[in-house]
Amino acid sequence: MQIKESIEFRRLIDKTGMRRIDVVRYLGIGERTLYGWQSGVKKVPKAAMLAMYALAKEPLPEGFTDANI
């Protein structure tokens, strides 16, 4: 399980104020995939995390670089 990552992903979604359906459309994923990412069952891809950081207008955390994608 990817608990720390899923918590951060959910926090970014909450910060944007987007509804679940809007996040699904924005990222171009299915609802099951979103559920898996939020619950920690599936790993959130770095590209999706980058998109959410950009949407939330937050700087990337330390150690999160383009080289890690």
PyMOL commands that set and color helices and strands:
alter all, ss='L'
color gray80, all
select helices_A, chain A and resi 3-16+20-27+31-39+46-56+66-68
alter helices_A, ss='H'
color red, helices_A
deselect
rebuild
show_as cartoon
